[in-house]
Amino acid sequence: MSIQLKPLLISIVMKHIKNKNNFNKTNESLSDTVNEFMNLLEQFINSNVKNQWLYVDGFKMYVRKSKRLYDGKFIDCIDLAAIESDVQGTGLFTLILNDILKKY
């Protein structure tokens, strides 16, 4: 079952960000990680699952489908509820968030 997420209101509730290790990734490997995450997110959106942890290369995010009141109407949303990362200072979360905002 597929749901339409336009307009998409993303609720970001960063309960905690854990940075365990500090290592450098190339732009190409960051791009691969972002693409892998976006594929997992798309699979989640098109599934019947209501909430799930998505894992990619030292990064995990807890996502859930919800309905939010926006401009007097309820809309389908994806909540980014918790983010944990083994990487620090690479911009991975920012890249993922930018791709989410561009796509939805």
Secondary structure, 3 states (H helix, E strand, C coil): CCCCCCCCCEEECCCCCCECCCCCCCHHHHHHHHHHHHHHHHHHHCCCCCEEEEEECCEEEEEEEEEEEECCEEEEEEEEEEEEECCCCCCHHHHHHHHHHHHC
